[in-house]
């Protein structure tokens, strides 16, 4: 694919040729708007997730108001993470990669800024409505119907600018990160509009509603967040290690197999559907082992002579840990759909553990790594502008929190499945035995929340650094000279 001249009608959105460094820090305000909103929503998601975790084994906590019931808080936390943090962060990182790799400035920065403001407004309305009891009840699609048009319009504004930025690129060849960014840009409006139409506008009948909800939730996590998270992974690991990507063919194999087969899964075992549907979902999920192995082999071959460098840079540290968590979550998803395993782990915390590891362990950490590299360049600062203590606190608290929560939920899910399969154990006994790992998992949620606070403080500190420098220079200039 080669770049083509832009039409005269798009002259106002076109920017001149620029170097990668200039493209990477051009028009910083729209990027910073997307990132600042995403970081704020991440804090809200971590806080709501912690409250939901506490309420699950302590129902008396905040029991005086219906806003804080477990069902509402859990749904609001999920919506805050997916629609407040994940989508804007994916768009911001993706647009930056398109500018950087295409040697082009961002097209329509004012449109991107307006779209980001509209998106955050719609997300705020939606989360407040969920806490008020207006959730749709569909997993990963809790936003009420009147928020869907605002979200779609805001995404369309930003997505079109991303496509125009790609159209104006000055590099003819495409790097794998650009494939994944474009895949994520196209994937979300397709699945979001389809789910909104079939679930909210003209609702389907019976079990087809559940089928559509399962399909949307699986596509949103596995394909959209997968594409959006793998894009910075493919960019930062080879770049910061100083090695070219081992194989473009393996990257292409991973991209196309994930795009073609990644959307087939999501149907739980035992669903009241024709057997060919559930079997097709199992086959599609098992085939995702191909992109899993392709990505793992490709990036390992890229860095195998420089493994000691992976901890030398905060961006690399977050990125390679995110990649490891993606491999673990993908492998667990494949194992979990096998009939012999799903008969035991279905309807337990096993699937929740995989989902949390994928969202927080893979996607969130990949975005953190990208932001630690991108934000200083947008502000024309060095990476050392980050506070080292807050950075270390963020990494270790988040890593330990994710690991503790994942292992506790995984053990809880497997234990539940084994005990439920034994007729000698009653259901109340099984639930009582699950409380200990669930309580320990709350400790992991505490760590994640404190790690998010550390990142929020560090992010606010670096955003205000140019202002503090300007104020300091102005104060120094206003002081009377010695001896005057």
Secondary structure as the mmCIF struct_conf table of DSSP 4:
data_model
#
loop_
_struct_conf.conf_type_id
_struct_conf.id
_struct_conf.beg_label_comp_id
_struct_conf.beg_label_asym_id
_struct_conf.beg_label_seq_id
_struct_conf.end_label_comp_id
_struct_conf.end_label_asym_id
_struct_conf.end_label_seq_id
HELX_LH_PP_P HELX_LH_PP_P1 UNK A 5 UNK A 7
HELX_RH_3T_P HELX_RH_3T_P1 UNK A 8 UNK A 13
HELX_RH_AL_P HELX_RH_AL_P1 UNK A 20 UNK A 24
TURN_TY1_P TURN_TY1_P1 UNK A 25 UNK A 25
BEND BEND1 UNK A 26 UNK A 27
HELX_RH_AL_P HELX_RH_AL_P2 UNK A 28 UNK A 57
TURN_TY1_P TURN_TY1_P2 UNK A 59 UNK A 64
HELX_RH_3T_P HELX_RH_3T_P2 UNK A 66 UNK A 68
BEND BEND2 UNK A 69 UNK A 69
HELX_RH_AL_P HELX_RH_AL_P3 UNK A 70 UNK A 79
HELX_RH_PI_P HELX_RH_PI_P1 UNK A 80 UNK A 86
HELX_RH_AL_P HELX_RH_AL_P4 UNK A 87 UNK A 102
TURN_TY1_P TURN_TY1_P3 UNK A 103 UNK A 103
HELX_LH_PP_P HELX_LH_PP_P2 UNK A 105 UNK A 106
BEND BEND3 UNK A 107 UNK A 107
HELX_RH_AL_P HELX_RH_AL_P5 UNK A 109 UNK A 131
TURN_TY1_P TURN_TY1_P4 UNK A 132 UNK A 133
TURN_TY1_P TURN_TY1_P5 UNK A 139 UNK A 140
BEND BEND4 UNK A 143 UNK A 143
HELX_RH_AL_P HELX_RH_AL_P6 UNK A 145 UNK A 167
TURN_TY1_P TURN_TY1_P6 UNK A 168 UNK A 168
BEND BEND5 UNK A 170 UNK A 170
BEND BEND6 UNK A 173 UNK A 173
HELX_RH_AL_P HELX_RH_AL_P7 UNK A 176 UNK A 196
HELX_RH_PI_P HELX_RH_PI_P2 UNK A 197 UNK A 201
BEND BEND7 UNK A 202 UNK A 202
HELX_LH_PP_P HELX_LH_PP_P3 UNK A 203 UNK A 205
TURN_TY1_P TURN_TY1_P7 UNK A 206 UNK A 206
HELX_RH_AL_P HELX_RH_AL_P8 UNK A 207 UNK A 218
HELX_RH_PI_P HELX_RH_PI_P3 UNK A 219 UNK A 225
HELX_RH_AL_P HELX_RH_AL_P9 UNK A 226 UNK A 241
TURN_TY1_P TURN_TY1_P8 UNK A 242 UNK A 242
BEND BEND8 UNK A 246 UNK A 246
HELX_RH_AL_P HELX_RH_AL_P10 UNK A 248 UNK A 261
TURN_TY1_P TURN_TY1_P9 UNK A 262 UNK A 263
BEND BEND9 UNK A 264 UNK A 264
HELX_LH_PP_P HELX_LH_PP_P4 UNK A 267 UNK A 268
TURN_TY1_P TURN_TY1_P10 UNK A 269 UNK A 270
BEND BEND10 UNK A 272 UNK A 273
HELX_RH_AL_P HELX_RH_AL_P11 UNK A 275 UNK A 287
TURN_TY1_P TURN_TY1_P11 UNK A 288 UNK A 288
HELX_RH_AL_P HELX_RH_AL_P12 UNK A 289 UNK A 303
TURN_TY1_P TURN_TY1_P12 UNK A 304 UNK A 305
HELX_RH_3T_P HELX_RH_3T_P3 UNK A 307 UNK A 311
BEND BEND11 UNK A 312 UNK A 313
HELX_RH_AL_P HELX_RH_AL_P13 UNK A 314 UNK A 337
BEND BEND12 UNK A 338 UNK A 338
HELX_RH_AL_P HELX_RH_AL_P14 UNK A 339 UNK A 345
TURN_TY1_P TURN_TY1_P13 UNK A 346 UNK A 347
BEND BEND13 UNK A 348 UNK A 348
HELX_RH_AL_P HELX_RH_AL_P15 UNK A 349 UNK A 356
HELX_RH_PI_P HELX_RH_PI_P4 UNK A 357 UNK A 364
HELX_RH_AL_P HELX_RH_AL_P16 UNK A 365 UNK A 378
TURN_TY1_P TURN_TY1_P14 UNK A 379 UNK A 380
HELX_RH_3T_P HELX_RH_3T_P4 UNK A 383 UNK A 385
BEND BEND14 UNK A 386 UNK A 386
HELX_RH_AL_P HELX_RH_AL_P17 UNK A 388 UNK A 420
TURN_TY1_P TURN_TY1_P15 UNK A 421 UNK A 421
BEND BEND15 UNK A 422 UNK A 422
TURN_TY1_P TURN_TY1_P16 UNK A 423 UNK A 424
BEND BEND16 UNK A 425 UNK A 425
HELX_RH_AL_P HELX_RH_AL_P18 UNK A 427 UNK A 433
TURN_TY1_P TURN_TY1_P17 UNK A 434 UNK A 434
HELX_RH_AL_P HELX_RH_AL_P19 UNK A 435 UNK A 478
BEND BEND17 UNK A 479 UNK A 479
HELX_LH_PP_P HELX_LH_PP_P5 UNK A 480 UNK A 481
TURN_TY1_P TURN_TY1_P18 UNK A 482 UNK A 483
#
